[in-house]
């Protein structure tokens, strides 16, 4: 057993001090932090008969420690009793939206095969159906629905166009998920930015295919103007190099001009990426000259000026 370090004369005696149900009865040594800082500890007797070792600061600071733990145990027992009787309702989810499901009301508790209680909620789906759903389903499913989404996928897979699963069809589905699914993980880049889709493309894959044709190998769907939506006059098939060139200016850009960088000597350089090659188009020049060189390179390599 470790020997208790004696109390220094600068440490206030707290014997007899009361904090809630606790009464300090004995010095309990110091608690030493990794930094070497010491905190005084005291032994207390609880009104329930239990004992507790507490930091002096916790005993004094707004009654942070007021019992040996018996109060929390009592609260926990009462809580479990309320759960078992159905008296307690879990945190309010009413009004929350998960995928296509809008939570309307708490229904009941369900005991799973492991003996754990799971809350069940009545949910209204975007399609108009009402269905009871377990809390775990709302959180663990990518795009929760009453089952209509699964039916849509099955129907889509049996469509007559015969292109289900092809790169072109997958691109169409991904486009709709980005802009229409409440459960899409990066919706802040699309839905929250007001990026929408040409209605005939939403209506059917055939309309999308008629306008865009088959997706060429190695290319993906690119919006020419990244601030606008998916429309025939704003979309094209582009390879990764073109897509990268067409991205918005990064948040870490400090010059205000893509491809223009400051040098330690106060001058500037300009560069452009083209198919995995970084091409320096100006070096040790003024900012204006660097910007002009970058624009010329954009016209030469990509055919249009980015900014």
C-alpha positions in Angstrom: 0.0 0.0 0.0 1.3 3.4 -1.0 2.2 5.7 1.9 0.0 8.9 2.0 2.0 12.1 1.6 1.4 14.3 4.7 -0.6 17.5 4.2 1.4 20.6 3.9 0.8 23.6 6.1 -0.4 25.5 3.1 -3.2 23.0 2.4 -6.4 24.0 4.2 -7.8 21.5 6.7 -11.3 20.4 5.5 -12.2 17.9 8.2 -15.9 18.5 9.2 -16.7 20.2 5.9 -20.0 19.2 4.4 -20.9 18.8 0.7 -24.4 17.5 0.1 -24.6 14.1 1.8 -20.8 14.0 2.4 -18.9 14.9 5.5 -15.1 15.1 5.3 -13.5 12.9 8.0 -9.9 12.3 7.0 -6.9 13.5 4.9 -6.3 11.3 1.8 -3.1 12.6 0.4 -2.4 14.3 -2.9 -3.5 13.4 -6.5 -0.5 14.2 -8.8 -1.2 15.1 -12.4 1.3 14.1 -15.1 2.5 17.8 -15.2 3.5 17.4 -11.5 0.7 19.6 -10.2 -0.8 18.3 -6.9 -4.5 18.4 -5.9 -5.5 17.7 -2.2 -7.8 14.7 -1.6 -10.1 14.0 1.3 -12.0 11.0 2.6 -15.7 11.5 3.3 -18.5 9.5 4.9 -21.8 9.6 3.0 -25.2 9.7 4.9 -26.0 6.3 3.2 -23.0 4.8 5.0 -20.7 4.8 2.0 -17.2 6.3 1.7 -15.7 8.5 -1.0 -12.3 9.9 -1.8 -12.7 13.3 -3.5 -10.6 16.2 -4.7 -10.9 19.3 -2.5 -11.8 21.4 -5.5 -14.7 19.1 -6.3 -16.0 19.3 -2.8 -15.9 23.1 -2.7 -16.8 24.1 -6.3 -20.6 24.5 -6.4 -21.1 21.2 -4.7 -19.7 19.2 -7.7 -19.3 16.1 -5.5 -22.2 15.6 -3.1 -22.5 11.9 -2.5 -20.5 8.6 -2.7 -22.3 7.8 -5.9 -25.5 6.5 -4.2 -27.7 9.4 -5.7 -26.7 8.5 -9.3 -27.4 4.9 -8.6 -30.9 5.7 -7.3 -31.5 7.9 -10.4 -30.3 5.1 -12.7 -32.6 2.5 -11.0 -35.6 4.8 -11.2 -34.8 5.5 -14.8 -34.7 1.8 -15.7 -38.0 1.2 -13.9 -39.6 4.0 -15.9 -38.2 2.5 -19.1 -39.5 -1.0 -18.2 -42.9 0.3 -17.4 -43.1 2.4 -20.6 -43.5 5.6 -18.5 -40.3 7.2 -19.9 -40.1 8.4 -23.5 -36.6 8.8 -25.0 -35.2 12.0 -26.4 -37.6 13.9 -28.6 -37.1 13.0 -32.3 -40.5 14.3 -33.3 -39.9 16.6 -36.4 -36.5 15.2 -37.2 -35.9 14.0 -40.8 -33.9 10.9 -41.7 -33.6 10.3 -45.4 -37.2 10.2 -46.7 -38.7 9.7 -43.2 -40.2 12.4 -41.0 -40.5 11.3 -37.4 -44.1 12.0 -36.1 -44.4 10.3 -32.7 -42.9 7.8 -30.2 -44.8 4.4 -30.4 -43.3 1.9 -28.0 -40.2 0.1 -26.7 -39.1 -3.1 -28.5 -36.8 -5.7 -26.9 -34.3 -7.1 -29.4 -32.7 -10.6 -29.3 -29.9 -9.3 -27.1 -32.4 -8.1 -24.5 -31.8 -4.4 -25.2 -34.7 -2.0 -25.4 -35.0 -0.1 -28.7 -37.4 2.8 -29.3 -39.9 2.6 -32.1 -41.2 5.7 -33.9 -44.1 6.4 -36.2 -42.7 8.0 -39.4 -44.2 9.7 -42.4 -42.4 8.9 -45.7 -42.0 11.4 -48.6 -44.1 9.0 -50.7 -47.1 9.4 -48.3 -46.9 6.1 -46.4 -46.7 6.0 -42.6 -44.6 3.2 -41.0 -43.2 2.3 -37.6 -39.4 2.3 -37.5 -36.8 1.4 -34.9 -34.3 4.2 -33.9 -31.4 2.1 -35.1 -32.8 1.9 -38.7 -33.1 5.7 -38.9 -29.4 6.1 -38.1 -27.8 3.1 -39.7 -29.5 3.1 -43.1 -28.0 5.3 -45.9 -31.3 6.7 -47.1 -34.1 5.6 -44.8 -37.6 5.1 -46.3 -40.7 3.2 -45.7 -39.5 0.7 -48.3 -40.4 2.7 -51.4 -36.8 3.4 -52.3 -36.1 -0.3 -52.4 -39.1 -0.8 -54.7 -37.9 2.0 -56.9 -34.5 0.4 -57.2 -36.1 -3.0 -58.1 -38.3 -1.3 -60.6 -35.3 0.6 -62.0 -33.3 -2.6 -62.3 -36.1 -4.1 -64.4 -36.5 -1.2 -66.7 -36.5 -1.8 -70.5 -33.6 0.5 -71.4 -31.2 -2.4 -70.6 -28.5 0.0 -69.3 -28.9 -0.6 -65.6 -25.4 -0.9 -64.0 -23.6 0.7 -66.9 -21.3 3.7 -66.2 -23.8 6.0 -67.8 -26.7 4.8 -65.7 -24.6 4.9 -62.5 -23.7 8.5 -63.3 -27.3 9.4 -63.7 -28.3 7.8 -60.4 -25.4 9.4 -58.6 -26.4 12.8 -60.0 -29.9 12.4 -58.6 -28.6 11.2 -55.2 -26.4 14.3 -54.9 -29.2 16.8 -55.5 -32.3 15.0 -54.3 -31.4 12.7 -51.4 -31.8 14.1 -47.9 -29.3 11.5 -46.7 -26.5 12.4 -49.1 -23.4 12.9 -47.0 -22.0 15.8 -49.0 -25.3 17.6 -49.5 -23.7 20.9 -48.5 -21.8 20.9 -51.8 -24.9 20.4 -53.9 -28.4 20.8 -52.3 -27.3 23.5 -49.9 -25.7 25.3 -52.8 -28.9 25.2 -54.8 -27.6 22.8 -57.4 -30.6 21.4 -59.2 -31.3 19.0 -62.1 -33.1 19.5 -65.4 -36.6 18.1 -64.7 -36.7 15.8 -67.8 -33.5 14.2 -66.5 -35.2 13.6 -63.1 -38.2 12.1 -64.9 -36.2 9.4 -66.7 -32.8 8.0 -67.5 -33.9 7.8 -71.2 -34.1 11.7 -71.3 -30.7 12.0 -69.8 -29.2 9.5 -72.2 -30.8 11.2 -75.2 -29.1 14.5 -74.3 -25.7 13.3 -73.0 -25.2 10.0 -74.8 -23.1 7.2 -73.5 -20.4 8.0 -71.0 -16.9 7.7 -72.7 -14.4 5.5 -71.0 -12.3 7.4 -68.4 -14.7 10.4 -68.2 -17.3 11.6 -65.7 -20.1 14.1 -65.7 -18.9 17.7 -65.3 -20.7 20.9 -64.8 -19.1 23.6 -66.9 -20.2 26.3 -64.5 -19.9 24.9 -61.0 -22.4 27.4 -59.6 -25.2 26.1 -61.9 -27.1 22.8 -61.9 -27.2 19.8 -64.1 -28.6 21.0 -67.4 -27.9 20.0 -71.0 -26.1 23.3 -71.8 -24.1 23.1 -68.6 -22.9 19.5 -68.6 -20.3 17.5 -70.6 -18.3 14.4 -70.3 -14.8 15.3 -69.0 -11.7 13.4 -67.8 -10.2 13.9 -64.4 -7.7 16.5 -65.6 -10.5 18.7 -66.9 -12.6 18.2 -63.8 -9.7 19.1 -61.6 -9.0 22.3 -63.6 -12.7 23.2 -63.4 -13.0 23.0 -59.6 -13.6 26.0 -57.5 -10.7 28.0 -56.0 -9.4 26.2 -52.9 -10.0 27.8 -49.4 -6.2 27.7 -48.9 -5.5 30.0 -51.8 -3.8 33.2 -50.6 -3.0 35.0 -53.8 -6.6 35.3 -55.0 -5.7 33.7 -58.4 -5.5 30.0 -59.0 -2.1 28.9 -60.1 -0.3 32.0 -58.9 2.1 31.7 -55.9 4.2 34.1 -53.9 7.9 33.5 -53.5 10.1 34.2 -50.4 11.8 37.1 -52.3 8.5 38.9 -52.7 8.1 38.0 -56.4 5.6 35.5 -57.9 5.5 32.4 -60.0 2.7 30.9 -62.1 2.0 27.2 -62.9 -0.6 25.0 -64.4 -1.3 21.3 -64.1 -2.0 19.3 -67.3 -2.3 15.5 -67.2 -0.2 14.8 -64.1 2.4 17.3 -65.1 3.0 20.6 -63.3 4.2 23.2 -65.8 5.9 26.4 -64.6 4.9 29.2 -67.0 6.4 32.2 -65.1 8.9 32.6 -62.3 10.4 35.5 -60.3 8.0 38.0 -61.9 5.5 40.6 -60.7 2.0 39.5 -59.6 0.5 41.1 -62.8 2.9 39.2 -65.1 2.3 35.9 -63.3 -1.5 36.3 -63.7 -1.1 37.1 -67.4 1.1 34.1 -67.9 -1.4 31.9 -66.1 -4.2 33.1 -68.3 -2.2 32.4 -71.5 -1.5 28.9 -70.3 -5.2 28.3 -69.5 -6.1 29.3 -73.1 -3.3 27.2 -74.5 -3.9 24.0 -72.5 -7.7 24.1 -71.8 -9.1 26.6 -74.3 -10.8 28.9 -71.8 -9.8 31.2 -68.9 -10.8 29.8 -65.5 -11.4 33.2 -63.8 
